[in-house]
Amino acid sequence: MRITDLSVKAAGGGMVSLSDHAGQVLLIVNTASKCGFTPQYEGLEALHRRYGARGFSVLGFPCNQFGAQEPGDAAEIANFCSTSYDVTFPVFAKIDVNGADADPLFVLLKDEAPGLLGSKAVKWNFTKFLVNREGRVVRRYAPTTKPEELTADIEELL
């Protein structure tokens, strides 16, 4: 199965097929508004704008599983992203990335790109997954990896 075979919940409700992003290089990130890594929204948006015309997109998935750092509803999250970081990349509905209710997208991401020592769990907000044009996960990055550190890997896939 490929990432682009899945559908995800839109922030405004309903489902969105990731096939809309077929043929693109994607950076998929679990996000949070009240996290020490939240300023990474700025770098993520910079990547999205820099490489968007070349077939690249950042996809944000808010998650409240780590320290309850994403308590808002969809409207609050969208407002925060827009007013605080001028985010233009898609930010989807709030999801779980771990546990029994983990979104199928993150189940697939974790299966294709396990973390340190083979751990499949996402450890914190702003874990990043780089997906190639064929819809396959190429690499997983820790929350501490800044978006600007990904430029060489992104350019290699573009």
N, C-alpha and C positions, 0 to 999 in steps of 0.2 A: 504494500500500500504506500502511496505517496501522499505528501501533505496536501496536494491539490485535489485529492480524492475526497477530502473531508469538507464538512460544513461547520461553521461556528456561529454562535449567537451574536447578532448585531447589538450594539449598545442601545438602540431604540426598540429592540424586540425583533422577533423573526430570525430566520437563519440566512446566512450568507455563505455561498459556496466559495471555497478557496481556489476553485478552478478559475475564478476571476483573476487570479494571480499566476496562472500557468505561464511558464516561460520566463518568469521573473526570478531574480535572486532576492531572497527574503531574509530579513533579520527579525526573528520572532522573540518577543521579550515579555516576561511577566513584570508588570509595573505596579507601583503604589505611590500615592500622593504624599504620604507622611513618613517617608523613609530617608535615611541618610544618603541613599543613592538617588533620590528623586531628581537632583540636579542633572542626572544623566539624560533626562528628557531633552535638554538643550543639545547635547551631542548626538542623540538619536535623530532629532529633527534636522540637524546639520547634515548628517549622512543621507537622510531621506531626500533633502533638497539637492545635495551635491550629486547624487547618483540616480535620482528618479528618472531623468530623461534617458538613462542608459538601461532601464529595465530593472531597477532596484526599488524595493519598498520595505519600510519598517512596519511591522504589525504589533500593536500593543494589546496586551491582555491583562487588565487590572486583576489583582488577586489580594484577598484580605487574610491569607493563611499565615502570614509572618508578622507577628507582633501587632495584629489588627491595624496595619498601617494603610489600609485602603477601605475606610469605613463608609465612604459616600455611595450614593446611588449613581446611576448612569448619568443623570443630568449634572450632578455635582462634579463627577469625574471629568466629564466633557468640558465643563466650565473651567475647572482648574487647569486642565491641559491647554486649553485655548488662551486663557488670560495670563497664566503664569509662564508658559513656554512657547506660545504661538504654534502649538502642535498641529500639523496638517496631515500627518500619517494616520491611517485608520487605528482607532482605539475601540475595541470590541467590548462586549458585555463582561462584567466581572465573573471570574471563573475560579474553580479550584484547580491547582496544578498537581497536587498530591492527594493520596488517600482514595477511598472508595468512590468518591464523587469527582475524581480528576477528569477534566475534559479530555475526550479522546485525542484531541490534537496534542496535548502535552504527554499523554501516554505514549503516543507514537514518537514524539521528539525525544523523550527520555529513553525509549527502547533503542532508537537509532544512534543516540549520542549520550551514553552513560557518563556520569561525572567521575570524580576522583575515585580511584580504586573500584570502579565498576558500579558505584552507587547510582541508582536510577532516580532517587528523590531529588527534587529541586530544593536547594538549601536555603535560598533567600530571594527576595525581590531583585529584579533586574538581572536574572540569569538570562543569557542570550543564546539563541540557536541560529546558526547560519545555514540557509537552505539554498541549494543550487537550482539552476534553471529546470532541471528534471524533477524537482520536488523532493529531493533527497537531502537529509541533514548531513552537512559536511563537518560541522564543528560546534561544540558547546563552549561557552565562555562563562567564567565566574562573574558574580555581581561586581566584583572589584575591578574587572576589566572595563576600562573606559571606552565608550564608543569610538573615539578617535584612534584607538589602538587597533581597530578592525579594518582600517582602510586598505592595507595591503591584501588581506584575505578577500575582501569584497572585490577589489579591482581584479584579482586573479580569476574570479568567477564571472566577471562581466566581460 
